[in-house]
Amino acid sequence: MDGPISAEPIHLPYLILVRPSHALRGLQPRQSHIEQHQLLVEHPCKKFFPRPLPLQQTPFLRKFPECLLRVIGKKIYAYGDALFTGSYFVASEADRIYLNPAGELSMRGLGSTSLYFKNLLDKLGVTFQVVKVGSFKSAVEPYIMDEMSQPARAQLDTMFNNMWGFIREKISESRKGVTPALIDSLVSLRNITFAPASLAVESGLVDSLLYGREINDRLAQLVGVEKEKLNKVSPSILLGQTPWASSYTSKNQVAVLYACGDIADGNDKQINFEKLVPVIVRLAENENVKGMVLRVNSPGGAYSEATRSVRLSIIS
């Protein structure tokens, strides 16, 4: 096992990703094959409301195209029926960006809202007794206040300003003529989210408007083949050609197991001990697995049967 371990696994419905260095090896076996490689980063809109990319995953995803093809001098193309702040941030690394003429580029900046229940609880006769230490402990504020405290607002402002500044800077570095000030203007003054797709082209955020059916024509023209002979290769197939794909046959493995979410009992959307414990036991019984790295990404939770079961399975 070499290289850094990502702090969070990437699970997306339309793309399977591991470390970019592994996928890169799938493109490098033969130079004659590499000559025809192009990368299409696609954000499909299969439903009326397409799923936005979680912002915490975008910095890693944005590096993926560059690691795959920029190092061997190939072009990167991005297409979306609709692009959101996160997916556009990833797409902005591409050489050309295409958007559906009937689609949208939804960039709304960053922000958050909180619900406060104190007035409701007062009417119900419910009183919260809280022991709070420090100014920036805002988790209990919704139950004891009717608006956001200044420390809570200050820390959110700092976080969102830093995140938005990073996004604007990276987009402006990739898109010629697009400045951070222009991005702010498009989001705050010109309301690009509700504007026709043509505004994205006029402002330089998108290169051309194309329907999804036209993308294959454009790619076939770029690689010099007929559309019917255009050969698309998914990331999973590329990874199947790498040493990483066959490494599970090794008798000296280190397993990396992720536990993400709140710690609770029997909830599939959180750290579910009913599923996590059997996986730990199975790895422990596997003679080829010599060690395990358990990566926990959790805000916390209850000390309950879940935590006791996981702890005992690791000790045993």
TADA-V986066 format. One line per field, one symbol per residue. ss: DSSP state (H for helix, E for strand, C for the rest). psi: psi as a letter, one per 20 degrees, with the letter a starting at -180 (. if undefined). burial: 1 if it has 9 or more other ideal C-beta (glycine too) atoms within 8 Angstrom, else 0. A space follows every 10 residues. Layout:
ss->???
psi->???
burial->???
This chain:
ss->CCCCCCCCCC CECCECCCCH HHHHHCCCCC HHHHCCCCEE EEECCCCCCC CCCCHHHHHH HHHHHHHHHH HHCCCEEEEE EEEEHHHHHH HCCCCEEEEE EEEEEECCCC CCCCCCCHHH HHHHCCCCCC CCCCCCCCCC HHHHCCCCCH HHHHHHHHHH HHHHHHHHHH HHHHCCCCCH HHHHHHHHCC CHHHCCHHHH HHCCCCCEEC CHHHHHHHHH HHHCCCHHHC CCCCHHHHHH CCHHHHHHHC CCEEEEEEEE CCEECCCCCC EEHHHHHHHH HHHHHCCCEE EEEEEEECCC ECCCHHHHHH HHHHHC
psi->prrqpqipqo oqijpoqbph hghhhiijgp hhhhhjpqpo opnqnirhnq pqpphiihgg hhhggghghh ijkrqpqqqp hpprgghhgg hiiqhqpqqp hjaqnnojaq rrqqppjggg hghikpppop opoqhlnjhi hhiirjrprg gghghggggh ggghhggggh ghhhopioqh hgggghghgi mhhjrqhhhh ghijhqgrpq qhiighgggh hhikrqhhjp oppqhhgghi jqhhhjiiiq jnqopoppop aqorpkohia oohhhgghgg ghhhiohioi rpoooonpib aqoahghggg ghhgg.
burial->0000000101 0100001001 0111111000 0011001111 1111100001 0110101101 1111111111 0101111111 1111111111 1111011111 1010111000 0000010100 1000000000 0000000101 1110100110 1110110001 0011101111 1100100101 0111111000 0110101011 1011110011 0100111111 0110000001 0000101110 1101000000 0011111011 1111000001 1110011011 1011010010 0110101100 1001011111 001000
